[in-house]
């Protein structure tokens, strides 16, 4: 049997404030596809621009985008980094020095040592901060959240395969609803911090409507949404070096609605892309 040929992804490097329409036009020309199709690909795949088994084609594609002012990286498909599973945080105390996690649900996340149980902000090296809101389906029985973490390796492989065939990646589906019950939608909002600390990787997630915001003290507002915005602002101010998702940048700038995503797939696809750049 012959070995399967390595494939390569051309991935957009992080670039603050790049013009979506200009990138769509550049992608349209480089791939010889209509501009609306290029725009749709960007909306679904974010910075994962093209996959090919021909390294020469990948380099030529990268050169074409560079001529339009967009820097890219060429990464072997086998080197794409799966997102680490997240540990959901329900209560924490934040200060300018670090964060002390008071309560965390079960989940996979690396351990970072700190004095007195405190994780120092300087331990969050090569950090990624993502934030966003979107409607998701509630599971029956207590409103259990559908979104439990990032896509696993099998989901990433499946998503890459779908994009290779259709240009439209998928990074997971919502859990199937019961046929006997009408689906209920809720607006969820999440804050994810993913970082490397030496050889370890750790990831924390805050679900905005189930977090204890006691640390805010007299800054605490009457709604979880307003408190979530303050929490996100604090985290971003303590981690100014972190790579930020579109939603995190919008919150950091004080935007009212800029952190809304079309859905879970949209949020996860951007998160997956940005993790390749950390």
ROTI-531381 format. One record per atom (N, C-alpha, C): chain; y, z, x; residue in one letter; residue number from 0. Coordinates in steps of 0.05 Angstrom, whole numbers. Example, Ala and Ser with C-alpha at 12.3 -4.5 7.8 and 13.67 -1.06 7.14 Angstrom:
// ROTI-531381
chaine  Y  Z  X  residu  num
A  -114  156  264  a  0
A  -90  156  246  a  0
A  -66  156  264  a  0
A  -45  142  257  s  1
A  -21  143  273  s  1
A  1  157  258  s  1
This chain:
// ROTI-531381
chaine  Y  Z  X  residu  num
A  -24  0  17  x  0
A  0  0  0  x  0
A  25  0  17  x  0
A  45  -15  9  x  1
A  70  -15  24  x  1
A  88  8  15  x  1
A  103  19  33  x  2
A  120  41  27  x  2
A  144  31  10  x  2
A  153  48  -8  x  3
A  175  41  -24  x  3
A  200  40  -7  x  3
A  216  19  -11  x  4
A  240  15  5  x  4
A  262  36  -3  x  4
A  275  46  17  x  5
A  297  66  11  x  5
A  320  53  -3  x  5
A  331  67  -22  x  6
A  354  58  -37  x  6
A  379  73  -28  x  6
A  402  62  -33  x  7
A  427  74  -24  x  7
A  447  76  -47  x  7
A  462  98  -48  x  8
A  483  101  -68  x  8
A  510  98  -54  x  8
A  528  84  -66  x  9
A  555  83  -57  x  9
A  571  103  -75  x  9
A  582  123  -63  x  10
A  594  146  -78  x  10
A  623  148  -71  x  10
A  640  151  -91  x  11
A  668  154  -87  x  11
A  674  181  -75  x  11
A  690  181  -53  x  12
A  698  206  -41  x  12
A  720  219  -59  x  12
A  721  246  -56  x  13
A  741  260  -72  x  13
A  769  251  -64  x  13
A  785  243  -84  x  14
A  812  234  -79  x  14
A  829  244  -102  x  14
A  847  262  -96  x  15
A  864  274  -117  x  15
A  881  253  -131  x  15
A  881  253  -157  x  16
A  899  237  -172  x  16
A  894  207  -171  x  16
A  870  198  -166  x  17
A  865  169  -165  x  17
A  869  157  -193  x  17
A  877  133  -193  x  18
A  883  119  -218  x  18
A  857  107  -230  x  18
A  850  117  -254  x  19
A  824  108  -266  x  19
A  824  78  -271  x  19
A  846  68  -282  x  20
A  847  39  -288  x  20
A  845  22  -263  x  20
A  858  30  -242  x  21
A  857  15  -217  x  21
A  829  15  -206  x  21
A  815  39  -207  x  22
A  788  40  -197  x  22
A  769  23  -214  x  22
A  773  23  -241  x  23
A  757  7  -258  x  23
A  760  -23  -252  x  23
A  784  -32  -246  x  24
A  789  -59  -239  x  24
A  776  -66  -212  x  24
A  778  -48  -193  x  25
A  766  -52  -167  x  25
A  735  -54  -169  x  25
A  724  -36  -186  x  26
A  695  -36  -190  x  26
A  687  -62  -205  x  26
A  703  -71  -224  x  27
A  697  -95  -238  x  27
A  695  -119  -219  x  27
A  715  -121  -201  x  28
A  714  -143  -182  x  28
A  691  -141  -162  x  28
A  685  -117  -152  x  29
A  664  -114  -133  x  29
A  636  -119  -144  x  29
A  632  -113  -170  x  30
A  606  -117  -182  x  30
A  605  -142  -200  x  30
A  627  -155  -202  x  31
A  629  -180  -218  x  31
A  620  -174  -247  x  31
A  631  -153  -258  x  32
A  625  -146  -286  x  32
A  652  -143  -301  x  32
A  652  -145  -327  x  33
A  677  -142  -342  x  33
A  689  -115  -338  x  33
A  715  -114  -339  x  34
A  730  -89  -335  x  34
A  721  -67  -354  x  34
A  717  -73  -380  x  35
A  708  -52  -399  x  35
A  681  -40  -391  x  35
A  663  -57  -380  x  36
A  637  -47  -371  x  36
A  640  -29  -347  x  36
A  659  -37  -329  x  37
A  664  -20  -305  x  37
A  676  7  -313  x  37
A  694  6  -333  x  38
A  706  31  -342  x  38
A  685  49  -355  x  38
A  666  37  -371  x  39
A  645  53  -383  x  39
A  627  65  -362  x  39
A  621  51  -341  x  40
A  604  61  -320  x  40
A  618  85  -307  x  40
A  644  83  -302  x  41
A  658  105  -290  x  41
A  658  130  -307  x  41
A  661  126  -333  x  42
A  662  148  -352  x  42
A  635  163  -353  x  42
A  613  148  -349  x  43
A  587  161  -350  x  43
A  577  170  -323  x  43
A  584  155  -302  x  44
A  573  162  -276  x  44
A  592  175  -257  x  44
A  618  177  -265  x  45
A  638  188  -248  x  45
A  638  174  -220  x  45
A  633  189  -199  x  46
A  635  177  -172  x  46
A  610  164  -162  x  46
A  588  164  -177  x  47
A  564  149  -169  x  47
A  568  120  -178  x  47
A  576  103  -159  x  48
A  587  77  -166  x  48
A  565  55  -167  x  48
A  547  55  -148  x  49
A  527  34  -147  x  49
A  503  43  -131  x  49
A  479  34  -139  x  50
A  455  39  -124  x  50
A  443  12  -117  x  50
A  433  9  -92  x  51
A  421  -15  -82  x  51
A  401  -10  -60  x  51
A  381  -27  -58  x  52
A  362  -24  -36  x  52
A  371  -40  -12  x  52
A  393  -54  -14  x  53
A  403  -71  8  x  53
A  427  -57  21  x  53
A  423  -46  45  x  54
A  445  -32  59  x  54
A  468  -50  65  x  54
A  463  -76  69  x  55
A  485  -95  74  x  55
A  502  -98  49  x  55
A  490  -99  25  x  56
A  505  -101  1  x  56
A  521  -76  -4  x  56
A  510  -53  3  x  57
A  524  -27  0  x  57
A  549  -27  18  x  57
A  546  -36  42  x  58
A  569  -37  61  x  58
A  590  -56  51  x  58
A  582  -79  41  x  59
A  601  -99  31  x  59
A  616  -88  7  x  59
A  601  -75  -11  x  60
A  613  -63  -35  x  60
A  634  -42  -27  x  60
A  627  -25  -7  x  61
A  645  -4  3  x  61
A  670  -17  15  x  61
A  667  -39  29  x  62
A  690  -53  41  x  62
A  708  -64  19  x  62
A  697  -75  -2  x  63
A  713  -85  -24  x  63
A  730  -63  -37  x  63
A  717  -40  -41  x  64
A  732  -18  -53  x  64
A  753  -8  -34  x  64
A  747  -7  -8  x  65
A  766  3  12  x  65
A  791  -15  12  x  65
A  787  -42  8  x  66
A  809  -60  7  x  66
A  828  -54  -16  x  66
A  817  -42  -37  x  67
A  833  -34  -60  x  67
A  843  -5  -58  x  67
A  838  8  -36  x  68
A  848  34  -31  x  68
A  830  57  -39  x  68
A  804  52  -43  x  69
A  786  73  -51  x  69
A  764  77  -30  x  69
A  764  101  -19  x  70
A  744  108  2  x  70
A  718  117  -11  x  70
A  696  108  2  x  71
A  670  115  -8  x  71
A  652  124  14  x  71
A  629  135  7  x  72
A  608  142  25  x  72
A  582  128  16  x  72
A  565  121  36  x  73
A  539  109  30  x  73
A  518  130  36  x  73
A  503  138  16  x  74
A  484  160  18  x  74
A  456  150  10  x  74
A  435  155  26  x  75
A  408  148  18  x  75
A  401  163  -8  x  75
A  388  150  -26  x  76
A  381  163  -52  x  76
A  364  188  -47  x  76
A  348  187  -26  x  77
A  331  211  -20  x  77
A  347  234  -10  x  77
A  372  230  -3  x  78
A  389  251  7  x  78
A  408  263  -14  x  78
A  407  253  -38  x  79
A  423  265  -60  x  79
A  414  294  -64  x  79
A  434  311  -66  x  80
A  428  340  -68  x  80
A  426  349  -97  x  80
A  403  359  -106  x  81
A  402  369  -133  x  81
A  419  394  -136  x  81
A  431  397  -160  x  82
A  447  420  -166  x  82
A  430  445  -165  x  82
A  440  467  -153  x  83
A  424  492  -154  x  83
A  425  504  -182  x  83
A  404  518  -190  x  84
A  405  532  -216  x  84
A  426  553  -216  x  84
A  439  557  -239  x  85
A  461  576  -240  x  85
A  452  603  -250  x  85
A  466  624  -241  x  86
A  462  651  -251  x  86
A  485  657  -270  x  86
A  479  664  -294  x  87
A  500  669  -314  x  87
A  511  697  -310  x  87
A  538  698  -308  x  88
A  552  723  -304  x  88
A  565  731  -330  x  88
A  559  756  -339  x  89
A  571  766  -363  x  89
A  594  786  -359  x  89
A  595  797  -335  x  90
A  617  816  -329  x  90
A  621  817  -299  x  90
A  646  816  -291  x  91
A  653  817  -263  x  91
A  681  828  -260  x  91
A  687  838  -236  x  92
A  714  848  -230  x  92
A  725  832  -206  x  92
A  748  820  -210  x  93
A  760  803  -190  x  93
A  784  816  -178  x  93
A  788  812  -152  x  94
A  811  822  -138  x  94
A  819  801  -118  x  94
A  841  805  -104  x  95
A  849  786  -84  x  95
A  829  786  -60  x  95
A  814  807  -58  x  96
A  794  809  -36  x  96
A  768  795  -42  x  96
A  758  798  -67  x  97
A  732  787  -73  x  97
A  725  793  -102  x  97
A  699  789  -108  x  98
A  689  792  -135  x  98
A  665  811  -135  x  98
A  664  829  -154  x  99
A  641  847  -157  x  99
A  628  840  -183  x  99
A  603  832  -182  x  100
A  588  824  -206  x  100
A  575  849  -218  x  100
A  583  855  -243  x  101
A  573  879  -255  x  101
A  547  874  -271  x  101
A  544  850  -281  x  102
A  520  844  -297  x  102
A  515  814  -295  x  102
A  489  807  -291  x  103
A  482  779  -289  x  103
A  455  775  -303  x  103
A  452  753  -317  x  104
A  427  747  -329  x  104
A  407  737  -308  x  104
A  382  735  -315  x  105
A  363  724  -297  x  105
A  369  695  -291  x  105
A  364  687  -266  x  106
A  369  659  -259  x  106
A  368  657  -229  x  106
A  366  632  -219  x  107
A  363  628  -190  x  107
A  390  625  -178  x  107
A  397  643  -160  x  108
A  422  640  -144  x  108
A  418  656  -119  x  108
A  428  645  -97  x  109
A  425  658  -71  x  109
A  440  684  -71  x  109
A  434  701  -52  x  110
A  448  727  -50  x  110
A  467  726  -26  x  110
A  491  736  -31  x  111
A  511  738  -10  x  111
A  518  767  -6  x  111
A  516  777  18  x  112
A  521  805  22  x  112
A  551  811  23  x  112
A  559  835  16  x  113
A  587  843  17  x  113
A  588  873  16  x  113
A  610  884  26  x  114
A  612  913  26  x  114
A  614  924  -2  x  114
A  599  945  -8  x  115
A  600  958  -34  x  115
A  593  940  -57  x  115
A  576  920  -53  x  116
A  568  902  -74  x  116
A  589  880  -80  x  116
A  610  880  -65  x  117
A  631  860  -69  x  117
A  625  835  -53  x  117
A  629  812  -65  x  118
A  626  786  -51  x  118
A  654  778  -44  x  118
A  659  776  -18  x  119
A  686  768  -9  x  119
A  691  739  -14  x  119
A  715  732  -21  x  120
A  722  704  -27  x  120
A  717  687  -2  x  120
A  721  698  22  x  121
A  717  682  46  x  121
A  688  674  50  x  121
A  670  688  34  x  122
A  642  680  36  x  122
A  636  654  20  x  122
A  655  646  3  x  123
A  651  623  -14  x  123
A  660  598  2  x  123
A  645  592  24  x  124
A  651  569  40  x  124
A  641  543  26  x  124
A  654  521  32  x  125
A  646  495  21  x  125
A  641  498  -10  x  125
A  661  508  -23  x  126
A  658  515  -51  x  126
A  665  492  -70  x  126
A  653  493  -94  x  127
A  658  475  -116  x  127
A  664  491  -140  x  127
A  687  486  -153  x  128
A  693  500  -178  x  128
A  696  479  -200  x  128
A  679  483  -221  x  129
A  680  464  -244  x  129
A  687  481  -269  x  129
A  702  469  -286  x  130
A  709  482  -311  x  130
A  711  460  -332  x  130
A  704  466  -357  x  131
A  706  447  -378  x  131
A  698  457  -405  x  131
A  706  443  -425  x  132
A  697  450  -452  x  132
A  686  425  -466  x  132
A  668  429  -484  x  133
A  656  407  -499  x  133
A  641  419  -523  x  133
A  636  403  -543  x  134
A  621  412  -565  x  134
A  591  409  -559  x  134
A  576  430  -566  x  135
A  547  429  -562  x  135
A  533  441  -586  x  135
A  508  434  -590  x  136
A  493  442  -613  x  136
A  483  470  -609  x  136
A  486  487  -629  x  137
A  476  514  -628  x  137
A  446  514  -636  x  137
A  430  529  -621  x  138
A  402  533  -629  x  138
A  402  553  -652  x  138
A  382  551  -669  x  139
A  380  569  -692  x  139
A  372  597  -682  x  139
A  381  617  -697  x  140
A  373  645  -690  x  140
A  391  657  -670  x  140
A  415  664  -678  x  141
A  433  679  -660  x  141
A  451  662  -644  x  141
A  451  636  -648  x  142
A  470  619  -634  x  142
A  465  617  -604  x  142
A  441  616  -596  x  143
A  434  614  -568  x  143
A  445  588  -557  x  143
A  457  589  -533  x  144
A  469  566  -522  x  144
A  448  546  -512  x  144
A  455  520  -516  x  145
A  436  500  -507  x  145
A  438  496  -477  x  145
A  463  496  -467  x  146
A  467  491  -439  x  146
A  459  515  -422  x  146
A  437  514  -408  x  147
A  427  537  -393  x  147
A  431  534  -363  x  147
A  438  511  -353  x  148
A  442  508  -324  x  148
A  444  478  -318  x  148
A  446  473  -292  x  149
A  447  445  -283  x  149
A  421  431  -287  x  149
A  421  404  -286  x  150
A  396  389  -288  x  150
A  378  395  -265  x  150
A  352  396  -270  x  151
A  333  400  -248  x  151
A  328  374  -233  x  151
A  311  376  -213  x  152
A  306  353  -196  x  152
A  294  330  -213  x  152
A  276  336  -232  x  153
A  265  315  -248  x  153
A  286  302  -266  x  153
A  305  318  -275  x  154
A  327  306  -291  x  154
A  345  288  -274  x  154
A  350  296  -249  x  155
A  366  280  -232  x  155
A  353  253  -226  x  155
A  327  255  -220  x  156
A  312  230  -214  x  156
A  312  212  -238  x  156
A  308  224  -262  x  157
A  308  208  -287  x  157
A  335  195  -291  x  157
A  357  211  -286  x  158
A  384  201  -290  x  158
A  390  178  -271  x  158
A  381  181  -246  x  159
A  385  160  -226  x  159
A  370  135  -234  x  159
A  346  138  -244  x  160
A  330  114  -252  x  160
A  343  100  -276  x  160
A  354  116  -295  x  161
A  367  103  -318  x  161
A  392  88  -309  x  161
A  407  99  -290  x  162
A  431  85  -281  x  162
A  424  60  -266  x  162
A  402  61  -250  x  163
A  394  38  -235  x  163
A  387  15  -254  x  163
A  376  21  -277  x  164
A  368  1  -296  x  164
A  391  -8  -314  x  164
A  408  11  -322  x  165
A  428  5  -342  x  165
A  456  8  -334  x  165
A  460  22  -311  x  166
A  488  28  -303  x  166
A  499  52  -318  x  166
A  483  65  -335  x  167
A  492  87  -351  x  167
A  474  112  -345  x  167
A  482  130  -327  x  168
A  465  152  -321  x  168
A  464  173  -343  x  168
A  442  187  -344  x  169
A  439  209  -363  x  169
A  429  233  -347  x  169
A  442  256  -350  x  170
A  435  280  -335  x  170
A  424  302  -354  x  170
A  411  294  -375  x  171
A  398  313  -392  x  171
A  407  310  -421  x  171
A  391  319  -439  x  172
A  397  318  -467  x  172
A  398  345  -479  x  172
A  412  348  -501  x  173
A  412  373  -515  x  173
A  384  378  -527  x  173
A  378  403  -530  x  174
A  352  410  -542  x  174
A  349  398  -570  x  174
A  326  388  -576  x  175
A  323  376  -603  x  175
A  327  396  -625  x  175
A  340  388  -646  x  176
A  345  406  -669  x  176
A  322  406  -688  x  176
A  320  427  -703  x  177
A  299  428  -724  x  177
A  306  409  -746  x  177
A  286  394  -756  x  178
A  292  374  -777  x  178
A  301  388  -803  x  178
A  292  412  -807  x  179
A  298  426  -832  x  179
A  327  437  -833  x  179
A  340  439  -811  x  180
A  366  452  -810  x  180
A  387  432  -800  x  180
A  410  432  -813  x  181
A  432  415  -805  x  181
A  443  426  -778  x  181
A  450  408  -759  x  182
A  460  417  -733  x  182
A  487  431  -736  x  182
A  490  452  -721  x  183
A  515  466  -720  x  183
A  528  462  -692  x  183
A  553  455  -692  x  184
A  567  450  -667  x  184
A  586  473  -661  x  184
A  589  479  -636  x  185
A  609  498  -627  x  185
A  623  488  -602  x  185
A  648  495  -599  x  186
A  662  488  -575  x  186
A  656  508  -553  x  186
A  642  499  -533  x  187
A  635  517  -511  x  187
A  654  511  -487  x  187
A  658  532  -471  x  188
A  674  528  -447  x  188
A  661  543  -424  x  188
A  659  530  -401  x  189
A  644  540  -379  x  189
A  661  539  -353  x  189
A  655  558  -336  x  190
A  666  559  -309  x  190
A  643  562  -289  x  190
A  640  544  -271  x  191
A  619  545  -251  x  191
A  631  547  -223  x  191
A  619  564  -207  x  192
A  626  566  -179  x  192
A  600  562  -163  x  192
A  600  541  -146  x  193
A  577  535  -130  x  193
A  586  534  -101  x  193
A  571  547  -83  x  194
A  580  549  -56  x  194
A  557  551  -37  x  194
A  562  546  -12  x  195
A  543  550  10  x  195
A  553  573  27  x  195
A  535  590  35  x  196
A  541  612  53  x  196
A  520  612  74  x  196
A  526  599  96  x  197
A  506  595  117  x  197
A  483  578  107  x  197
A  458  587  110  x  198
A  435  571  100  x  198
A  431  574  70  x  198
A  445  592  57  x  199
A  440  597  28  x  199
A  460  582  11  x  199
A  451  576  -13  x  200
A  468  564  -34  x  200
A  467  582  -58  x  200
A  490  588  -70  x  201
A  490  605  -94  x  201
A  508  592  -114  x  201
A  502  598  -140  x  202
A  517  586  -162  x  202
A  520  607  -184  x  202
A  544  610  -194  x  203
A  550  629  -215  x  203
A  562  613  -238  x  203
A  556  622  -262  x  204
A  567  609  -286  x  204
A  578  630  -306  x  204
A  602  625  -316  x  205
A  613  641  -338  x  205
A  614  624  -363  x  205
A  602  635  -384  x  206
A  605  623  -411  x  206
A  629  637  -424  x  206
A  649  622  -430  x  207
A  675  634  -438  x  207
A  674  653  -461  x  207
A  656  648  -481  x  208
A  656  665  -505  x  208
A  637  689  -503  x  208
A  624  693  -479  x  209
A  606  715  -477  x  209
A  611  731  -451  x  209
A  635  728  -440  x  210
A  642  743  -416  x  210
A  660  766  -423  x  210
A  656  788  -408  x  211
A  672  813  -412  x  211
A  696  810  -394  x  211
A  719  808  -406  x  212
A  744  804  -391  x  212
A  759  830  -385  x  212
A  745  852  -383  x  213
A  758  878  -379  x  213
A  775  878  -353  x  213
A  767  863  -333  x  214
A  781  864  -308  x  214
A  810  855  -311  x  214
A  816  841  -332  x  215
A  844  832  -337  x  215
A  863  855  -343  x  215
A  851  877  -354  x  216
A  866  901  -361  x  216
A  890  893  -380  x  216
A  915  899  -372  x  217
A  937  894  -390  x  217
A  945  864  -392  x  217
A  931  847  -377  x  218
A  935  818  -380  x  218
A  916  806  -401  x  218
A  898  822  -412  x  219
A  878  813  -430  x  219
A  891  804  -457  x  219
A  883  780  -467  x  220
A  894  769  -491  x  220
A  875  775  -515  x  220
A  883  765  -538  x  221
A  867  771  -563  x  221
A  844  751  -567  x  221
A  843  730  -551  x  222
A  821  710  -555  x  222
A  807  705  -529  x  222
A  781  699  -531  x  223
A  765  693  -507  x  223
A  775  667  -494  x  223
A  785  648  -510  x  224
A  795  623  -498  x  224
A  819  628  -479  x  224
A  838  644  -488  x  225
A  861  650  -472  x  225
A  853  667  -447  x  225
A  834  685  -451  x  226
A  825  701  -428  x  226
A  809  683  -408  x  226
A  794  664  -419  x  227
A  780  645  -401  x  227
A  800  630  -384  x  227
A  822  621  -395  x  228
A  841  606  -380  x  228
A  853  624  -357  x  228
A  857  649  -362  x  229
A  867  667  -342  x  229
A  846  672  -320  x  229
A  820  675  -328  x  230
A  799  678  -309  x  230
A  797  653  -291  x  230
A  798  629  -303  x  231
A  797  605  -287  x  231
A  820  603  -268  x  231
A  844  611  -277  x  232
A  867  610  -260  x  232
A  865  629  -236  x  232
A  853  653  -241  x  233
A  849  672  -220  x  233
A  830  661  -199  x  233
A  807  651  -208  x  234
A  787  640  -190  x  234
A  799  618  -173  x  234
A  813  600  -185  x  235
A  825  578  -170  x  235
A  846  587  -150  x  235
A  860  608  -157  x  236
A  880  618  -138  x  236
A  867  632  -114  x  236
A  843  644  -119  x  237
A  829  658  -98  x  237
A  812  639  -81  x  237
A  807  615  -91  x  238
A  791  595  -77  x  238
A  807  569  -74  x  238
A  830  569  -61  x  239
A  847  545  -60  x  239
A  834  522  -45  x  239
A  815  528  -28  x  240
A  802  507  -12  x  240
A  779  493  -26  x  240
A  771  503  -49  x  241
A  748  492  -64  x  241
A  753  465  -75  x  241
A  733  448  -75  x  242
A  734  423  -90  x  242
A  735  429  -120  x  242
A  752  416  -135  x  243
A  755  422  -163  x  243
A  748  398  -181  x  243
A  735  404  -203  x  244
A  729  383  -222  x  244
A  754  376  -237  x  244
A  753  355  -252  x  245
A  776  346  -268  x  245
A  786  369  -287  x  245
A  766  382  -299  x  246
A  773  404  -317  x  246
A  786  427  -303  x  246
A  775  434  -279  x  247
A  787  456  -263  x  247
A  815  449  -254  x  247
A  820  424  -247  x  248
A  847  416  -239  x  248
A  866  418  -262  x  248
A  857  410  -286  x  249
A  874  412  -309  x  249
A  881  441  -316  x  249
A  862  459  -314  x  250
A  867  487  -319  x  250
A  886  498  -298  x  250
A  882  490  -273  x  251
A  899  500  -251  x  251
A  928  491  -254  x  251
A  931  468  -267  x  252
A  958  457  -271  x  252
A  970  467  -297  x  252
A  955  483  -313  x  253
A  965  494  -338  x  253
A  964  474  -361  x  253
A  948  453  -358  x  254
A  945  433  -380  x  254
A  932  446  -404  x  254
A  940  437  -428  x  255
A  929  448  -452  x  255
A  902  437  -460  x  255
A  897  411  -457  x  256
A  873  398  -466  x  256
A  859  382  -445  x  256
A  869  381  -421  x  257
A  858  364  -400  x  257
A  830  371  -390  x  257
A  820  394  -398  x  258
A  794  402  -388  x  258
A  772  397  -409  x  258
A  778  382  -430  x  259
A  758  375  -450  x  259
A  740  351  -440  x  259
A  714  353  -444  x  260
A  696  332  -436  x  260
A  683  321  -461  x  260
A  672  296  -458  x  261
A  660  283  -481  x  261
A  635  297  -490  x  261
A  622  311  -472  x  262
A  597  324  -478  x  262
A  584  335  -453  x  262
A  560  347  -456  x  263
A  546  359  -434  x  263
A  541  339  -412  x  263
A  531  315  -419  x  264
A  525  295  -399  x  264
A  549  289  -381  x  264
A  572  287  -394  x  265
A  597  280  -380  x  265
A  603  303  -360  x  265
A  602  327  -368  x  266
A  608  350  -351  x  266
A  588  352  -328  x  266
A  562  348  -334  x  267
A  541  351  -313  x  267
A  542  328  -293  x  267
A  549  304  -303  x  268
A  550  281  -285  x  268
A  572  285  -264  x  268
A  595  294  -273  x  269
A  616  299  -254  x  269
A  608  321  -234  x  269
A  596  342  -244  x  270
A  588  365  -228  x  270
A  568  355  -207  x  270
A  549  338  -215  x  271
A  529  328  -196  x  271
A  542  311  -174  x  271
A  561  293  -183  x  272
A  575  277  -163  x  272
A  590  294  -142  x  272
A  606  313  -152  x  273
A  622  330  -135  x  273
A  605  346  -116  x  273
A  581  354  -125  x  274
A  564  370  -107  x  274
A  555  354  -82  x  274
A  555  327  -85  x  275
A  548  311  -62  x  275
A  570  311  -41  x  275
A  594  318  -49  x  276
A  617  318  -31  x  276
A  623  345  -18  x  276
A  610  366  -27  x  277
A  615  392  -16  x  277
A  604  394  12  x  277
